[in-house]
Amino acid sequence: MEKHSKIYIAGHRGLVGSAILKNLKAKGYQNFVTRTRKELDLKDAKAVASFFENEKPEYVILAAAKVGGIVANNRYRADFIYENLMIQNNVIHQSYLNKVKKLLFLGSTCIYPKHCPQPMKEESLLTDVLEYTNEPYAIAKIAGIKMCESYNLQYGTNFISVMPTNLYGPNDNFDLEKSHVLPALIRKMHLGKALEENDWDTIQKDLNHLPIEGIDGNAEKNEIYAVLDKYGIQKREDGIYLEIWGTGKPMREFLWSEDMANACIFLMENRQFSDCYDADSKEIRNTHINIGTGTDISIKALAEVIKSIVGFKGSLFFNSDKPDGTMKKLTDPSKLHGLGWKHSVELEEGITKVYNWYSENKPT
């Protein structure tokens, strides 16, 4: 990519897209095309076709997606498969029709089988059944990988797919119904700490920025107590208890979003689709690239780290009646390391950064 190249970032306001945009600007890129969800519905084929015909981007980064944690993935199964397939199909196909030089498609490591050998290598894709709770989302992402791969093989396009592990960072989703585990724990402990300190100013500001089920900081205290209790922030006679779904035993890997962005731009600048497979192979498949750290942590240990950083002194309660999800999800980033990139921000440093960001900025 040249510094003046026209780059379209789909989903530029989200956790992934905003980190990529920030990284590109820091590297001196200056010619960006962006549209908010209100300005361009990526599920609308005609609107997407018109956008590409008018703007003619040279490079496309497809970071737009409908995402969520275990609750949202399981509850809104139809929404997750439909919306993600529509977004992907429209953007990838129009990138081909409009001769985009390179496209980067961002997926998720949930594409791998539920009982995938650990750490998860790219070649494990489609070797066994998926985790049930996020199966629709995973199938959509697998379709995106195969669409990029197939267009490359049939039409000679240069579309690269990357599979980031669990991401966290600025502009994360802190909605307690739809967020992933790390931002959810940060917000719950932030509110729990305020509750144990009887700091209603902090609670009201937090809820005004991001109401929970319509309950904002202007609600009556009993209403606030009730909605916090529903989401596992419970005031009892002997202190504040914070409920966490599952046993706390599952192992998870986390990557600082700005490290992920750096990996994406590294690939856009330095690697082609042809670098992603063995040229002598009779069957070209599994050309996607894992982006991860190669290290993981239990949910229980993660909660203790966040508790220490936030300063929450209450009790943690692991509700084993709730699902754990896959017990271990650790990527093997060997392919990416072999191409020349490695992460730089370790977990405790990253959690400190994102909590400071959350405390100082309006939650999203």
C-alpha positions as CSV (number, residue, x, y, z in Angstrom):
1,M,0.0,0.0,0.0
2,E,1.1,3.5,-0.7
3,K,0.6,6.3,1.8
4,H,-1.9,8.0,-0.6
5,S,-3.8,4.7,-1.4
6,K,-7.5,4.9,-1.0
7,I,-8.4,2.6,1.9
8,Y,-12.0,1.6,2.9
9,I,-12.3,0.4,6.5
10,A,-15.7,-1.3,7.1
11,G,-16.6,-1.0,10.8
12,H,-14.2,1.9,11.6
13,R,-15.9,2.7,14.8
14,G,-15.7,-0.7,16.5
15,L,-13.0,-2.2,18.6
16,V,-11.2,-3.7,15.6
17,G,-11.8,-1.1,13.0
18,S,-10.9,1.9,15.2
19,A,-7.7,0.2,16.2
20,I,-6.8,-0.4,12.6
21,L,-7.7,3.2,11.6
22,K,-5.5,4.6,14.4
23,N,-2.6,2.4,13.4
24,L,-2.8,3.4,9.7
25,K,-2.9,7.1,10.6
26,A,0.1,6.7,12.9
27,K,2.0,5.1,9.9
28,G,1.2,8.1,7.7
29,Y,-1.7,6.8,5.6
30,Q,-4.1,9.6,4.9
31,N,-6.7,8.6,2.2
32,F,-9.5,6.9,4.1
33,V,-13.1,6.1,3.1
34,T,-15.4,5.4,6.0
35,R,-19.2,5.1,6.5
36,T,-21.2,4.7,9.7
37,R,-23.9,2.1,9.9
38,K,-26.5,4.8,9.4
39,E,-24.7,6.1,6.3
40,L,-24.2,2.6,4.7
41,D,-26.1,-0.5,5.6
42,L,-23.7,-3.3,4.5
43,K,-26.5,-5.8,4.5
44,D,-28.1,-3.8,1.6
45,A,-26.6,-5.2,-1.7
46,K,-27.6,-2.3,-3.8
47,A,-26.3,0.3,-1.4
48,V,-23.0,-1.5,-1.1
49,A,-22.7,-1.8,-4.9
50,S,-23.4,1.9,-5.3
51,F,-20.8,2.8,-2.7
52,F,-18.1,0.8,-4.4
53,E,-18.9,2.1,-7.8
54,N,-18.7,5.7,-6.6
55,E,-15.8,5.5,-4.2
56,K,-13.6,2.8,-6.0
57,P,-11.4,2.0,-2.9
58,E,-8.0,0.4,-3.7
59,Y,-7.8,-1.5,-0.4
60,V,-10.5,-2.8,1.8
61,I,-10.4,-3.9,5.5
62,L,-13.5,-5.8,6.4
63,A,-13.8,-5.3,10.2
64,A,-17.6,-4.8,10.2
65,A,-19.5,-7.6,11.8
66,K,-22.3,-8.4,14.3
67,V,-20.4,-9.6,17.4
68,G,-21.2,-10.6,20.9
69,G,-20.5,-12.9,23.9
70,I,-21.8,-16.3,24.7
71,V,-25.2,-15.0,25.8
72,A,-25.9,-12.9,22.6
73,N,-24.4,-15.6,20.3
74,N,-26.8,-18.2,21.7
75,R,-29.8,-16.0,22.0
76,Y,-29.7,-14.2,18.6
77,R,-28.6,-17.1,16.5
78,A,-30.5,-16.1,13.3
79,D,-29.3,-12.5,13.5
80,F,-25.7,-13.6,13.8
81,I,-25.6,-15.9,10.8
82,Y,-27.8,-13.7,8.6
83,E,-26.2,-10.3,9.2
84,N,-22.6,-11.5,9.0
85,L,-23.2,-13.5,5.8
86,M,-24.9,-10.5,4.2
87,I,-22.1,-8.1,5.2
88,Q,-19.4,-10.4,4.0
89,N,-21.0,-11.4,0.7
90,N,-21.7,-7.8,-0.3
91,V,-18.3,-6.4,0.6
92,I,-16.2,-9.2,-0.8
93,H,-18.1,-9.5,-4.0
94,Q,-18.1,-5.8,-4.7
95,S,-14.3,-5.8,-3.9
96,Y,-13.9,-8.3,-6.7
97,L,-16.2,-6.5,-9.2
98,N,-14.4,-3.2,-8.5
99,K,-10.9,-4.6,-8.8
100,V,-9.8,-3.9,-5.2
101,K,-6.0,-4.6,-5.0
102,K,-6.2,-6.3,-1.6
103,L,-8.8,-7.1,1.0
104,L,-8.3,-8.1,4.6
105,F,-11.2,-10.2,6.1
106,L,-11.3,-10.4,9.9
107,G,-12.8,-13.6,11.4
108,S,-12.6,-15.2,14.8
109,T,-11.0,-18.2,16.4
110,C,-14.5,-19.5,17.1
111,I,-14.3,-21.0,13.6
112,Y,-12.3,-23.9,15.1
113,P,-13.9,-27.2,16.4
114,K,-15.2,-27.4,19.9
115,H,-12.7,-30.2,20.7
116,C,-9.9,-28.8,18.6
117,P,-6.3,-29.9,19.4
118,Q,-4.6,-27.2,21.4
119,P,-3.0,-24.9,20.4
120,M,-5.3,-24.4,17.4
121,K,-3.5,-24.6,14.1
122,E,-5.0,-23.2,10.8
123,E,-5.3,-26.7,9.4
124,S,-7.8,-27.8,12.1
125,L,-10.6,-25.8,10.4
126,L,-13.6,-28.0,9.5
127,T,-12.2,-31.2,11.2
128,D,-14.9,-31.6,13.8
129,V,-18.2,-30.1,15.2
130,L,-18.3,-26.5,16.4
131,E,-19.2,-25.1,19.8
132,Y,-23.0,-25.0,19.9
133,T,-23.5,-21.6,21.5
134,N,-21.7,-19.7,18.7
135,E,-22.2,-22.1,15.8
136,P,-24.1,-19.6,13.6
137,Y,-21.5,-16.9,14.0
138,A,-18.7,-19.4,13.4
139,I,-20.3,-20.7,10.2
140,A,-20.7,-17.2,8.9
141,K,-17.0,-16.5,9.5
142,I,-16.0,-19.8,7.9
143,A,-18.0,-18.9,4.9
144,G,-16.1,-15.6,4.7
145,I,-12.8,-17.4,4.8
146,K,-13.9,-19.8,2.0
147,M,-15.3,-16.9,0.0
148,C,-12.0,-15.0,0.0
149,E,-10.1,-18.2,-0.7
150,S,-12.4,-19.2,-3.6
151,Y,-12.4,-15.7,-5.2
152,N,-8.6,-15.8,-5.1
153,L,-8.4,-19.2,-6.8
154,Q,-11.0,-18.5,-9.4
155,Y,-10.6,-14.8,-10.1
156,G,-7.0,-14.1,-9.1
157,T,-7.9,-11.6,-6.3
158,N,-5.7,-10.9,-3.4
159,F,-8.0,-11.4,-0.4
160,I,-6.4,-12.4,3.0
161,S,-8.3,-13.8,6.0
162,V,-7.1,-13.4,9.5
163,M,-8.4,-15.0,12.7
164,P,-7.7,-12.9,15.8
165,T,-8.1,-14.5,19.2
166,N,-10.2,-12.7,21.9
167,L,-9.6,-9.0,21.5
168,Y,-9.9,-6.2,24.1
169,G,-9.0,-2.5,24.1
170,P,-10.3,1.0,23.5
171,N,-13.8,1.2,22.0
172,D,-14.7,-2.3,23.2
173,N,-18.3,-3.2,23.8
174,F,-19.2,-2.8,27.5
175,D,-22.9,-3.7,27.2
176,L,-23.4,-6.3,29.9
177,E,-25.9,-8.3,27.8
178,K,-23.8,-8.4,24.6
179,S,-20.1,-7.9,25.6
180,H,-17.4,-10.5,25.8
181,V,-16.0,-11.7,29.1
182,L,-13.1,-9.3,29.6
183,P,-14.9,-6.0,29.1
184,A,-18.0,-7.3,31.0
185,L,-15.8,-8.2,34.0
186,I,-14.2,-4.7,33.9
187,R,-17.5,-3.0,33.9
188,K,-19.1,-5.2,36.5
189,M,-16.1,-4.8,38.9
190,H,-16.1,-1.0,38.2
191,L,-19.7,-0.8,39.2
192,G,-19.2,-3.3,42.1
193,K,-16.4,-1.2,43.5
194,A,-18.6,2.0,43.3
195,L,-21.4,0.1,45.0
196,E,-19.2,-1.1,47.9
197,E,-17.9,2.4,48.3
198,N,-21.5,3.8,48.1
199,D,-20.2,6.0,45.2
200,W,-23.5,6.8,43.5
201,D,-22.0,9.5,41.4
202,T,-19.8,7.0,39.6
203,I,-22.8,4.6,39.3
204,Q,-25.1,7.3,37.9
205,K,-22.5,8.5,35.4
206,D,-21.8,5.0,34.2
207,L,-25.5,4.2,33.7
208,N,-26.1,7.5,32.0
209,H,-23.4,6.7,29.5
210,L,-24.6,3.2,28.9
211,P,-28.0,2.3,30.4
212,I,-28.7,-1.3,31.3
213,E,-32.0,-2.5,30.0
214,G,-33.2,1.1,29.8
215,I,-32.2,1.8,33.4
216,D,-30.0,5.0,33.5
217,G,-28.5,7.0,36.3
218,N,-31.7,8.9,36.9
219,A,-33.6,5.8,37.9
220,E,-34.7,5.1,41.5
221,K,-32.1,3.4,43.6
222,N,-34.2,0.3,44.0
223,E,-34.4,0.0,40.2
224,I,-30.6,0.3,39.9
225,Y,-30.1,-2.3,42.6
226,A,-32.4,-4.6,40.8
227,V,-30.8,-4.3,37.3
228,L,-27.3,-4.6,38.8
229,D,-28.4,-7.7,40.7
230,K,-29.8,-9.2,37.5
231,Y,-26.4,-8.8,35.9
232,G,-24.5,-10.4,38.8
233,I,-23.6,-7.3,40.8
234,Q,-25.2,-8.2,44.1
235,K,-25.4,-6.2,47.3
236,R,-25.7,-8.5,50.3
237,E,-25.5,-7.9,54.1
238,D,-21.9,-9.1,54.2
239,G,-20.7,-7.2,51.1
240,I,-20.8,-7.0,47.4
241,Y,-20.8,-10.3,45.4
242,L,-20.0,-10.5,41.7
243,E,-21.4,-13.4,39.8
244,I,-19.4,-14.9,36.9
245,W,-20.9,-17.4,34.5
246,G,-19.5,-20.9,34.6
247,T,-16.9,-22.6,36.8
248,G,-14.0,-20.2,36.0
249,K,-12.0,-23.1,34.7
250,P,-12.1,-22.4,30.9
251,M,-8.8,-21.1,29.5
252,R,-8.9,-18.1,27.2
253,E,-6.3,-16.2,25.2
254,F,-6.5,-12.4,24.9
255,L,-4.9,-9.9,22.5
256,W,-4.6,-6.2,22.8
257,S,-6.6,-4.7,20.0
258,E,-3.8,-2.3,18.9
259,D,-1.4,-5.3,18.6
260,M,-4.0,-7.0,16.4
261,A,-4.2,-3.8,14.2
262,N,-0.5,-3.8,13.9
263,A,-0.5,-7.4,12.7
264,C,-3.2,-6.6,10.1
265,I,-1.3,-3.6,8.7
266,F,1.9,-5.7,8.6
267,L,0.1,-8.3,6.5
268,M,-1.5,-5.6,4.2
269,E,1.9,-4.0,3.6
270,N,4.1,-7.1,3.4
271,R,2.3,-10.3,2.5
272,Q,0.2,-11.6,-0.3
273,F,-2.3,-14.4,-0.6
274,S,0.4,-16.5,-2.3
275,D,2.4,-16.3,1.0
276,C,-0.4,-18.1,2.8
277,Y,0.0,-21.6,1.3
278,D,2.5,-24.1,-0.2
279,A,2.7,-23.5,-3.9
280,D,3.3,-27.2,-4.5
281,S,0.1,-28.3,-2.7
282,K,-2.5,-30.0,-4.9
283,E,-5.3,-28.6,-2.7
284,I,-5.2,-25.0,-1.5
285,R,-7.1,-24.6,1.7
286,N,-6.7,-23.2,5.2
287,T,-5.0,-20.1,3.9
288,H,-6.2,-18.0,6.8
289,I,-3.8,-16.7,9.4
290,N,-4.2,-16.8,13.2
291,I,-3.4,-13.7,15.2
292,G,-2.8,-14.4,18.8
293,T,-0.2,-14.5,21.6
294,G,0.1,-18.2,22.1
295,T,-0.6,-17.9,25.8
296,D,-3.8,-18.3,27.8
297,I,-5.3,-17.7,31.3
298,S,-8.3,-19.2,33.1
299,I,-11.4,-17.1,33.5
300,K,-10.9,-17.3,37.3
301,A,-7.4,-16.0,37.1
302,L,-8.5,-13.3,34.6
303,A,-11.2,-12.2,37.1
304,E,-8.6,-12.0,39.9
305,V,-6.3,-9.9,37.7
306,I,-9.1,-7.5,36.8
307,K,-10.2,-7.4,40.4
308,S,-6.8,-6.3,41.5
309,I,-6.4,-3.6,38.8
310,V,-9.9,-2.2,39.3
311,G,-9.6,-2.3,43.1
312,F,-12.8,-4.2,43.7
313,K,-12.6,-5.8,47.2
314,G,-15.9,-7.8,47.1
315,S,-16.4,-11.5,46.5
316,L,-16.4,-13.4,43.2
317,F,-19.0,-16.1,42.8
318,F,-18.7,-18.6,39.9
319,N,-22.2,-19.9,38.9
320,S,-21.5,-23.4,37.6
321,D,-25.2,-23.7,36.5
322,K,-24.3,-21.4,33.6
323,P,-22.4,-22.6,30.6
324,D,-18.6,-22.6,30.4
325,G,-18.4,-22.8,26.6
326,T,-15.3,-24.4,25.1
327,M,-12.9,-25.3,27.9
328,K,-9.7,-24.2,26.0
329,K,-9.2,-21.9,23.0
330,L,-5.5,-21.2,22.4
331,T,-4.2,-20.2,19.0
332,D,-1.0,-21.4,17.4
333,P,0.4,-18.1,15.9
334,S,3.4,-19.9,14.3
335,K,2.3,-19.0,10.7
336,L,2.2,-15.3,11.6
337,H,5.5,-15.5,13.5
338,G,7.0,-17.2,10.5
339,L,5.9,-14.3,8.4
340,G,7.7,-11.8,10.7
341,W,5.2,-10.5,13.3
342,K,4.8,-11.0,17.1
343,H,2.6,-9.2,19.7
344,S,4.1,-6.7,22.2
345,V,1.5,-5.9,24.9
346,E,1.1,-8.5,27.7
347,L,-2.3,-9.0,29.4
348,E,-1.9,-7.2,32.7
349,E,-0.5,-4.1,31.0
350,G,-3.4,-4.2,28.4
351,I,-6.1,-4.6,31.1
352,T,-4.6,-1.6,33.0
353,K,-4.7,0.4,29.8
354,V,-8.3,-0.5,28.9
355,Y,-9.6,0.1,32.4
356,N,-8.0,3.5,32.4
357,W,-9.6,4.2,29.0
358,Y,-13.0,3.0,30.3
359,S,-12.7,5.1,33.4
360,E,-11.7,8.3,31.5
361,N,-13.9,8.0,28.4
362,K,-17.6,7.6,27.7
363,P,-18.3,3.9,27.5
364,T,-19.5,2.6,24.0
